[in-house]
């Protein structure tokens, strides 16, 4: 019973509707959904009766659940030695006729009954008994739905707790791993610069490999951290964003080290979206467009239009393009098409997976249109 968390809950129309129908079908003034605990029978729904519970020793329901597979019927309680002196027979509410269908769990545990009561002797037809049994099944369906909802909420709460713990661990682990890696890279570069005159080419090459491997690991850690944090940025509210300022900000992040021409094509001047999310998406897409571009000057066009429920964006570059057979693969985490980018650095296959995760969590979708030799056009939507 405890797993259903039903006892002493407030009235609910779903249960009240079933007792109303049961009374109507069986032609009785009272119908109850009665649940038994160790001391009482408690009524989840009580059609035609003001009381919400009675002591367990008075309960007809307590007898009914002893034969959970049968309908328990007492035609005239005054003539039945089990009930003739029962206070609820001799006094209010004058239970003379009783018919109850046990409410039984899938494990065979009886919880109570759906019952109908009359103040005079009565008899149910086979059709009425079948209908009452069908209604009792509906009561159990409601109880099972309630129990499953509680179990689901508990599972979600535990999962959220684990996710929070995992995110905290990822942040700490990333910090603890990055610091020594940065030290290794920095010390290797310092050693390389100070002793390059005394080291042979093989020694210098080994130092270069240490620096490169450290930097690659730092990039992988940062990528995983961004991927794990993608969920947390979704909780931010939407902001009013100036599109030209957005273009300038994104271009400014890359122009110091790269020759980039980022063009905005839109009739809109402002959009209202999650600011951190749109920055993360665009930074990842522009980063990829630069890293794998085969032209001397990278050209990227950012387009924004407004639909009924979404904003439609595209990021189109002048790079080498992506073959059709690889266009689904690129959005999967850790999937890489090339061993290294144009700078000779290996990718980690996390950037586009992060983009897809953010876009889909914000109610949008993303795809790529591309042909080899003709650049790539990433098209995505974000919910308004």
DRENDO-1510 file (C-alpha; in Angstrom, 1 decimal, always signed):
<recs>
REC; n; res; u; v; w
REC; 1; UNK; +0.0; +0.0; +0.0 .
REC; 2; UNK; +2.8; +2.4; +0.9 .
REC; 3; UNK; +4.3; +2.3; -2.6 .
REC; 4; UNK; +1.0; +3.8; -4.0 .
REC; 5; UNK; +1.1; +6.8; -1.5 .
REC; 6; UNK; -2.7; +7.0; -1.8 .
REC; 7; UNK; -3.9; +6.9; +1.8 .
REC; 8; UNK; -5.3; +10.2; +3.1 .
REC; 9; UNK; -4.9; +12.0; -0.3 .
REC; 10; UNK; -7.5; +14.5; -1.5 .
REC; 11; UNK; -10.5; +13.5; -3.6 .
REC; 12; UNK; -9.8; +13.1; -7.3 .
REC; 13; UNK; -12.4; +13.3; -10.1 .
REC; 14; UNK; -11.0; +10.2; -11.9 .
REC; 15; UNK; -11.9; +8.0; -8.9 .
REC; 16; UNK; -15.1; +9.8; -8.1 .
REC; 17; UNK; -16.3; +9.3; -11.6 .
REC; 18; UNK; -15.9; +5.5; -11.3 .
REC; 19; UNK; -17.9; +5.3; -8.0 .
REC; 20; UNK; -20.7; +7.5; -9.6 .
REC; 21; UNK; -20.8; +5.1; -12.6 .
REC; 22; UNK; -20.8; +2.0; -10.3 .
REC; 23; UNK; -23.7; +3.3; -8.3 .
REC; 24; UNK; -25.6; +4.2; -11.4 .
REC; 25; UNK; -25.1; +0.8; -13.1 .
REC; 26; UNK; -25.9; -1.2; -10.0 .
REC; 27; UNK; -28.8; +1.0; -8.9 .
REC; 28; UNK; -27.5; +1.6; -5.4 .
REC; 29; UNK; -27.3; +4.8; -3.3 .
REC; 30; UNK; -23.7; +4.2; -2.2 .
REC; 31; UNK; -20.5; +3.3; -4.0 .
REC; 32; UNK; -17.0; +3.3; -2.4 .
REC; 33; UNK; -13.4; +2.8; -3.3 .
REC; 34; UNK; -12.3; +1.3; +0.0 .
REC; 35; UNK; -8.6; +0.7; +0.9 .
REC; 36; UNK; -7.5; -1.3; +4.0 .
REC; 37; UNK; -4.5; -0.6; +6.2 .
REC; 38; UNK; -3.7; -2.1; +9.6 .
REC; 39; UNK; -6.3; -0.2; +11.6 .
REC; 40; UNK; -9.0; +1.1; +9.2 .
REC; 41; UNK; -10.7; +1.1; +5.9 .
REC; 42; UNK; -10.3; +4.4; +4.2 .
REC; 43; UNK; -12.4; +5.6; +1.3 .
REC; 44; UNK; -10.5; +7.2; -1.7 .
REC; 45; UNK; -13.9; +7.9; -3.1 .
REC; 46; UNK; -17.3; +7.8; -1.3 .
REC; 47; UNK; -20.3; +8.4; -3.5 .
REC; 48; UNK; -23.5; +8.8; -1.4 .
REC; 49; UNK; -21.7; +8.6; +1.9 .
REC; 50; UNK; -20.2; +11.4; +4.0 .
REC; 51; UNK; -17.8; +9.3; +6.1 .
REC; 52; UNK; -14.2; +9.0; +4.9 .
REC; 53; UNK; -13.2; +5.9; +6.9 .
REC; 54; UNK; -14.4; +3.3; +9.4 .
REC; 55; UNK; -12.6; +1.0; +11.8 .
REC; 56; UNK; -11.1; -2.1; +10.1 .
REC; 57; UNK; -13.1; -4.5; +12.4 .
REC; 58; UNK; -16.4; -3.2; +10.9 .
REC; 59; UNK; -15.3; -3.5; +7.3 .
REC; 60; UNK; -17.1; -5.7; +4.8 .
REC; 61; UNK; -14.1; -5.0; +2.6 .
REC; 62; UNK; -11.9; -6.9; +5.1 .
REC; 63; UNK; -13.9; -10.0; +4.3 .
REC; 64; UNK; -14.0; -9.4; +0.5 .
REC; 65; UNK; -10.2; -9.3; +0.2 .
REC; 66; UNK; -9.9; -12.8; +1.7 .
REC; 67; UNK; -11.2; -14.1; -1.7 .
REC; 68; UNK; -9.4; -11.7; -4.1 .
REC; 69; UNK; -10.5; -13.5; -7.2 .
REC; 70; UNK; -14.2; -13.4; -6.5 .
REC; 71; UNK; -16.9; -10.8; -6.2 .
REC; 72; UNK; -18.0; -10.7; -2.5 .
REC; 73; UNK; -21.8; -10.3; -2.2 .
REC; 74; UNK; -24.0; -10.1; +0.9 .
REC; 75; UNK; -27.7; -9.8; -0.1 .
REC; 76; UNK; -29.0; -9.1; +3.4 .
REC; 77; UNK; -26.5; -8.4; +6.1 .
REC; 78; UNK; -29.2; -8.7; +8.8 .
REC; 79; UNK; -29.5; -12.4; +8.0 .
REC; 80; UNK; -25.7; -13.0; +7.9 .
REC; 81; UNK; -24.2; -14.1; +11.2 .
REC; 82; UNK; -20.9; -12.4; +10.2 .
REC; 83; UNK; -22.6; -9.0; +10.0 .
REC; 84; UNK; -26.0; -9.0; +11.7 .
REC; 85; UNK; -24.7; -7.2; +14.8 .
REC; 86; UNK; -22.2; -5.0; +13.0 .
REC; 87; UNK; -22.6; -1.3; +14.0 .
REC; 88; UNK; -22.6; -0.1; +10.4 .
REC; 89; UNK; -25.5; -2.6; +9.8 .
REC; 90; UNK; -27.6; -1.8; +12.8 .
REC; 91; UNK; -26.8; +1.9; +12.7 .
REC; 92; UNK; -25.6; +4.4; +10.1 .
REC; 93; UNK; -25.1; +4.0; +7.2 .
REC; 94; UNK; -27.3; +0.8; +7.4 .
REC; 95; UNK; -25.4; -1.5; +5.2 .
REC; 96; UNK; -27.9; -4.1; +4.3 .
REC; 97; UNK; -26.7; -5.1; +0.8 .
REC; 98; UNK; -23.0; -5.2; -0.2 .
REC; 99; UNK; -21.2; -6.2; -3.3 .
REC; 100; UNK; -17.4; -5.7; -3.5 .
REC; 101; UNK; -14.8; -6.5; -6.2 .
REC; 102; UNK; -11.3; -6.8; -4.7 .
REC; 103; UNK; -8.6; -4.4; -5.9 .
REC; 104; UNK; -5.6; -6.7; -6.5 .
REC; 105; UNK; -2.1; -5.8; -7.5 .
REC; 106; UNK; -0.2; -7.6; -10.3 .
REC; 107; UNK; +1.7; -9.4; -7.5 .
REC; 108; UNK; -1.6; -10.7; -6.1 .
REC; 109; UNK; -1.8; -8.4; -3.1 .
REC; 110; UNK; -5.4; -7.2; -2.3 .
REC; 111; UNK; -5.5; -3.5; -1.4 .
REC; 112; UNK; -9.3; -3.0; -0.9 .
REC; 113; UNK; -12.4; -3.0; -3.0 .
REC; 114; UNK; -14.7; -1.2; -5.3 .
REC; 115; UNK; -18.1; -1.8; -3.7 .
REC; 116; UNK; -21.7; -0.8; -3.9 .
REC; 117; UNK; -24.0; -0.6; -0.9 .
REC; 118; UNK; -27.8; -0.5; -0.5 .
REC; 119; UNK; -30.0; +0.2; +2.6 .
REC; 120; UNK; -32.3; -2.8; +1.6 .
REC; 121; UNK; -31.7; -6.3; +0.3 .
REC; 122; UNK; -30.6; -6.4; -3.3 .
REC; 123; UNK; -29.3; -8.6; -6.0 .
REC; 124; UNK; -27.0; -7.9; -9.0 .
REC; 125; UNK; -27.4; -9.4; -12.5 .
REC; 126; UNK; -24.5; -11.0; -14.2 .
REC; 127; UNK; -24.2; -8.0; -16.5 .
REC; 128; UNK; -24.0; -5.7; -13.5 .
REC; 129; UNK; -21.3; -7.9; -11.9 .
REC; 130; UNK; -19.3; -7.8; -15.1 .
REC; 131; UNK; -19.6; -4.0; -15.3 .
REC; 132; UNK; -18.6; -3.6; -11.6 .
REC; 133; UNK; -15.5; -5.9; -12.2 .
REC; 134; UNK; -14.5; -3.8; -15.3 .
REC; 135; UNK; -14.7; -0.6; -13.2 .
REC; 136; UNK; -12.6; -2.2; -10.5 .
REC; 137; UNK; -10.0; -2.9; -13.1 .
REC; 138; UNK; -10.0; +0.8; -14.0 .
REC; 139; UNK; -9.5; +1.7; -10.4 .
REC; 140; UNK; -6.4; -0.6; -10.3 .
REC; 141; UNK; -5.2; +1.0; -13.6 .
REC; 142; UNK; -5.4; +4.4; -11.9 .
REC; 143; UNK; -3.6; +3.2; -8.8 .
REC; 144; UNK; -0.8; +1.6; -11.0 .
REC; 145; UNK; -0.4; +4.8; -13.0 .
REC; 146; UNK; -0.1; +6.7; -9.8 .
REC; 147; UNK; +2.5; +4.2; -8.5 .
REC; 148; UNK; +4.5; +4.3; -11.8 .
REC; 149; UNK; +4.4; +8.1; -11.8 .
REC; 150; UNK; +5.9; +8.1; -8.3 .
REC; 151; UNK; +8.6; +5.6; -9.3 .
REC; 152; UNK; +9.4; +7.7; -12.4 .
REC; 153; UNK; +9.6; +10.9; -10.4 .
REC; 154; UNK; +11.9; +9.2; -7.9 .
REC; 155; UNK; +14.1; +7.8; -10.7 .
REC; 156; UNK; +14.3; +11.2; -12.4 .
REC; 157; UNK; +15.3; +12.8; -9.1 .
REC; 158; UNK; +18.0; +10.3; -8.6 .
REC; 159; UNK; +19.2; +10.7; -12.1 .
REC; 160; UNK; +19.3; +14.5; -11.8 .
REC; 161; UNK; +21.3; +14.1; -8.6 .
REC; 162; UNK; +23.8; +11.8; -10.3 .
REC; 163; UNK; +24.1; +14.1; -13.3 .
REC; 164; UNK; +24.8; +17.0; -10.9 .
REC; 165; UNK; +27.5; +15.0; -9.2 .
REC; 166; UNK; +28.9; +13.9; -12.5 .
REC; 167; UNK; +29.0; +17.5; -13.7 .
REC; 168; UNK; +30.8; +18.6; -10.5 .
REC; 169; UNK; +33.3; +15.7; -11.0 .
REC; 170; UNK; +33.8; +16.7; -14.7 .
REC; 171; UNK; +34.6; +20.3; -13.7 .
REC; 172; UNK; +37.0; +19.3; -10.9 .
REC; 173; UNK; +38.6; +16.5; -13.0 .
REC; 174; UNK; +39.0; +18.9; -16.0 .
REC; 175; UNK; +40.7; +21.5; -13.8 .
REC; 176; UNK; +42.9; +18.9; -12.1 .
REC; 177; UNK; +44.0; +17.4; -15.4 .
REC; 178; UNK; +44.4; +20.7; -17.3 .
REC; 179; UNK; +46.8; +22.3; -14.8 .
REC; 180; UNK; +49.6; +19.6; -15.0 .
REC; 181; UNK; +49.1; +19.3; -18.7 .
REC; 182; UNK; +49.6; +23.1; -19.2 .
REC; 183; UNK; +52.7; +22.9; -17.0 .
REC; 184; UNK; +54.1; +20.0; -19.0 .
REC; 185; UNK; +53.5; +21.9; -22.3 .
REC; 186; UNK; +54.9; +25.1; -20.9 .
REC; 187; UNK; +58.0; +23.4; -19.4 .
REC; 188; UNK; +58.6; +21.5; -22.6 .
REC; 189; UNK; +58.5; +24.7; -24.7 .
REC; 190; UNK; +60.8; +26.4; -22.3 .
REC; 191; UNK; +63.2; +23.6; -22.4 .
REC; 192; UNK; +63.0; +23.5; -26.2 .
REC; 193; UNK; +63.7; +27.2; -26.5 .
REC; 194; UNK; +66.6; +27.3; -24.0 .
REC; 195; UNK; +68.4; +24.1; -25.0 .
REC; 196; UNK; +67.6; +23.8; -28.7 .
REC; 197; UNK; +71.3; +24.6; -29.5 .
REC; 198; UNK; +72.5; +21.7; -27.6 .
REC; 199; UNK; +69.9; +19.1; -28.5 .
REC; 200; UNK; +70.0; +17.1; -31.7 .
REC; 201; UNK; +67.1; +16.9; -34.1 .
REC; 202; UNK; +65.7; +13.8; -32.5 .
REC; 203; UNK; +65.6; +15.4; -29.1 .
REC; 204; UNK; +63.9; +18.5; -30.4 .
REC; 205; UNK; +61.4; +16.3; -32.2 .
REC; 206; UNK; +60.6; +14.4; -29.0 .
REC; 207; UNK; +60.0; +17.7; -27.2 .
REC; 208; UNK; +57.7; +18.9; -30.0 .
REC; 209; UNK; +55.7; +15.6; -29.6 .
REC; 210; UNK; +55.4; +16.3; -25.8 .
REC; 211; UNK; +54.1; +19.8; -26.5 .
REC; 212; UNK; +51.7; +18.6; -29.2 .
REC; 213; UNK; +50.4; +15.7; -27.2 .
REC; 214; UNK; +49.8; +17.9; -24.1 .
REC; 215; UNK; +48.0; +20.5; -26.2 .
REC; 216; UNK; +45.8; +17.8; -27.8 .
REC; 217; UNK; +44.9; +16.4; -24.4 .
REC; 218; UNK; +44.0; +19.9; -23.1 .
REC; 219; UNK; +41.8; +20.4; -26.2 .
REC; 220; UNK; +40.0; +17.1; -25.5 .
REC; 221; UNK; +39.4; +17.9; -21.9 .
REC; 222; UNK; +38.0; +21.3; -22.8 .
REC; 223; UNK; +35.8; +19.7; -25.4 .
REC; 224; UNK; +34.4; +17.1; -23.0 .
REC; 225; UNK; +33.8; +19.8; -20.4 .
REC; 226; UNK; +31.8; +21.9; -23.0 .
REC; 227; UNK; +29.8; +18.9; -24.0 .
REC; 228; UNK; +28.9; +18.0; -20.3 .
REC; 229; UNK; +28.0; +21.7; -19.6 .
REC; 230; UNK; +25.7; +21.9; -22.7 .
REC; 231; UNK; +22.8; +20.8; -20.4 .
REC; 232; UNK; +23.4; +23.5; -17.8 .
REC; 233; UNK; +23.4; +26.5; -20.2 .
REC; 234; UNK; +19.9; +25.5; -21.4 .
REC; 235; UNK; +18.5; +26.8; -18.1 .
REC; 236; UNK; +19.4; +30.4; -18.9 .
REC; 237; UNK; +16.6; +32.6; -20.0 .
REC; 238; UNK; +16.3; +34.2; -23.5 .
REC; 239; UNK; +18.0; +37.5; -24.2 .
REC; 240; UNK; +17.4; +40.2; -26.8 .
REC; 241; UNK; +20.4; +39.9; -29.0 .
REC; 242; UNK; +21.6; +42.5; -31.6 .
REC; 243; UNK; +22.6; +40.4; -34.7 .
REC; 244; UNK; +25.3; +42.8; -35.9 .
REC; 245; UNK; +26.9; +42.8; -32.4 .
REC; 246; UNK; +26.7; +39.0; -32.4 .
REC; 247; UNK; +28.5; +38.9; -35.8 .
REC; 248; UNK; +31.2; +41.3; -34.6 .
REC; 249; UNK; +31.7; +39.3; -31.4 .
REC; 250; UNK; +32.1; +36.0; -33.2 .
REC; 251; UNK; +34.4; +37.4; -35.9 .
REC; 252; UNK; +36.5; +39.2; -33.2 .
REC; 253; UNK; +37.2; +35.9; -31.5 .
REC; 254; UNK; +38.9; +34.6; -34.6 .
REC; 255; UNK; +40.3; +37.5; -36.6 .
REC; 256; UNK; +43.4; +37.9; -34.4 .
REC; 257; UNK; +44.8; +34.5; -35.5 .
REC; 258; UNK; +43.0; +33.9; -38.8 .
REC; 259; UNK; +42.0; +35.6; -41.9 .
REC; 260; UNK; +38.2; +35.5; -41.6 .
REC; 261; UNK; +35.4; +37.3; -43.4 .
REC; 262; UNK; +32.1; +36.7; -41.6 .
REC; 263; UNK; +29.1; +38.2; -43.4 .
REC; 264; UNK; +25.6; +38.6; -41.9 .
REC; 265; UNK; +22.6; +38.1; -44.2 .
REC; 266; UNK; +19.3; +38.9; -42.4 .
REC; 267; UNK; +16.4; +41.3; -42.6 .
REC; 268; UNK; +16.2; +41.0; -38.8 .
REC; 269; UNK; +18.1; +43.3; -36.4 .
REC; 270; UNK; +17.4; +41.5; -33.2 .
REC; 271; UNK; +16.5; +38.0; -32.1 .
REC; 272; UNK; +15.5; +36.6; -28.6 .
REC; 273; UNK; +17.2; +33.4; -27.8 .
REC; 274; UNK; +19.5; +31.8; -25.2 .
REC; 275; UNK; +22.6; +34.0; -25.5 .
REC; 276; UNK; +25.1; +31.5; -24.2 .
REC; 277; UNK; +23.6; +28.7; -26.4 .
REC; 278; UNK; +23.8; +30.7; -29.7 .
REC; 279; UNK; +27.4; +31.8; -28.9 .
REC; 280; UNK; +28.4; +28.1; -28.3 .
REC; 281; UNK; +26.7; +26.9; -31.5 .
REC; 282; UNK; +28.2; +29.6; -33.7 .
REC; 283; UNK; +31.7; +29.4; -32.1 .
REC; 284; UNK; +31.8; +25.7; -32.8 .
REC; 285; UNK; +30.6; +26.0; -36.4 .
REC; 286; UNK; +33.0; +28.8; -37.2 .
REC; 287; UNK; +35.9; +27.0; -35.5 .
REC; 288; UNK; +35.2; +23.9; -37.7 .
REC; 289; UNK; +34.9; +26.1; -40.8 .
REC; 290; UNK; +38.3; +27.6; -40.1 .
REC; 291; UNK; +40.1; +24.4; -39.0 .
REC; 292; UNK; +39.1; +22.4; -42.1 .
REC; 293; UNK; +39.1; +25.2; -44.7 .
REC; 294; UNK; +41.4; +24.8; -47.7 .
REC; 295; UNK; +41.3; +28.5; -48.8 .
REC; 296; UNK; +43.7; +31.3; -48.0 .
REC; 297; UNK; +40.9; +33.5; -46.7 .
REC; 298; UNK; +38.0; +31.9; -44.9 .
REC; 299; UNK; +34.6; +33.2; -45.9 .
REC; 300; UNK; +31.5; +32.5; -43.8 .
REC; 301; UNK; +28.0; +33.6; -44.3 .
REC; 302; UNK; +25.6; +33.7; -41.4 .
REC; 303; UNK; +21.9; +33.8; -42.3 .
REC; 304; UNK; +19.0; +34.4; -39.9 .
REC; 305; UNK; +15.3; +34.4; -40.7 .
REC; 306; UNK; +12.2; +34.2; -38.6 .
REC; 307; UNK; +9.6; +31.5; -38.8 .
REC; 308; UNK; +6.3; +31.2; -36.9 .
REC; 309; UNK; +7.7; +29.3; -33.9 .
REC; 310; UNK; +11.5; +29.2; -34.6 .
REC; 311; UNK; +14.4; +31.2; -35.9 .
REC; 312; UNK; +16.1; +29.6; -38.9 .
REC; 313; UNK; +19.9; +30.0; -39.1 .
REC; 314; UNK; +22.5; +28.9; -41.5 .
REC; 315; UNK; +26.3; +29.0; -41.4 .
REC; 316; UNK; +27.8; +28.6; -44.9 .
REC; 317; UNK; +31.6; +28.4; -45.6 .
REC; 318; UNK; +33.9; +28.2; -48.6 .
REC; 319; UNK; +35.7; +25.1; -47.5 .
REC; 320; UNK; +36.2; +21.8; -49.2 .
REC; 321; UNK; +32.8; +20.4; -48.5 .
REC; 322; UNK; +31.6; +17.2; -46.9 .
REC; 323; UNK; +30.7; +14.0; -48.8 .
REC; 324; UNK; +27.1; +12.9; -48.5 .
REC; 325; UNK; +28.1; +9.6; -46.9 .
REC; 326; UNK; +29.7; +11.4; -44.0 .
REC; 327; UNK; +27.0; +14.0; -43.3 .
REC; 328; UNK; +25.3; +12.1; -40.6 .
REC; 329; UNK; +28.5; +10.8; -39.0 .
REC; 330; UNK; +29.9; +14.3; -38.3 .
REC; 331; UNK; +27.3; +15.0; -35.5 .
REC; 332; UNK; +28.2; +11.9; -33.5 .
REC; 333; UNK; +30.6; +12.4; -30.6 .
REC; 334; UNK; +34.2; +11.4; -31.1 .
REC; 335; UNK; +33.6; +10.8; -34.8 .
REC; 336; UNK; +36.3; +12.5; -37.1 .
REC; 337; UNK; +36.5; +12.6; -40.9 .
REC; 338; UNK; +40.2; +13.6; -41.0 .
REC; 339; UNK; +43.1; +12.7; -38.7 .
REC; 340; UNK; +44.2; +16.3; -38.4 .
REC; 341; UNK; +43.0; +19.8; -39.4 .
REC; 342; UNK; +44.9; +22.2; -41.7 .
REC; 343; UNK; +47.2; +23.2; -38.9 .
REC; 344; UNK; +48.2; +19.6; -38.3 .
REC; 345; UNK; +46.3; +19.2; -35.0 .
REC; 346; UNK; +44.0; +16.2; -34.5 .
REC; 347; UNK; +40.3; +17.0; -33.8 .
REC; 348; UNK; +38.4; +15.4; -31.0 .
REC; 349; UNK; +35.0; +14.9; -32.6 .
REC; 350; UNK; +33.2; +16.8; -29.8 .
REC; 351; UNK; +32.4; +20.2; -31.3 .
REC; 352; UNK; +29.5; +19.2; -33.7 .
REC; 353; UNK; +28.1; +16.7; -31.2 .
REC; 354; UNK; +27.9; +19.6; -28.7 .
REC; 355; UNK; +26.2; +21.8; -31.3 .
REC; 356; UNK; +23.6; +19.1; -32.0 .
REC; 357; UNK; +22.9; +18.5; -28.3 .
REC; 358; UNK; +22.3; +22.2; -27.6 .
REC; 359; UNK; +20.1; +22.8; -30.7 .
REC; 360; UNK; +17.9; +19.8; -30.0 .
REC; 361; UNK; +17.5; +20.6; -26.3 .
REC; 362; UNK; +16.3; +24.1; -27.3 .
REC; 363; UNK; +13.6; +22.6; -29.5 .
REC; 364; UNK; +15.4; +22.8; -32.8 .
REC; 365; UNK; +17.2; +20.6; -35.2 .
REC; 366; UNK; +20.3; +20.8; -37.3 .
REC; 367; UNK; +21.5; +19.4; -40.7 .
REC; 368; UNK; +24.2; +20.0; -43.2 .
REC; 369; UNK; +24.0; +20.5; -46.9 .
REC; 370; UNK; +27.2; +20.1; -48.8 .
REC; 371; UNK; +29.0; +18.8; -51.9 .
REC; 372; UNK; +32.7; +18.1; -52.2 .
REC; 373; UNK; +34.5; +21.2; -53.5 .
REC; 374; UNK; +31.5; +23.5; -52.8 .
REC; 375; UNK; +31.7; +24.3; -49.1 .
REC; 376; UNK; +29.3; +23.3; -46.4 .
REC; 377; UNK; +26.1; +24.9; -45.2 .
REC; 378; UNK; +25.0; +24.1; -41.6 .
REC; 379; UNK; +21.3; +24.8; -41.1 .
REC; 380; UNK; +19.7; +24.8; -37.7 .
REC; 381; UNK; +16.6; +26.1; -35.9 .
REC; 382; UNK; +16.1; +27.5; -32.4 .
REC; 383; UNK; +12.7; +27.8; -30.7 .
REC; 384; UNK; +11.5; +31.4; -30.3 .
</recs>
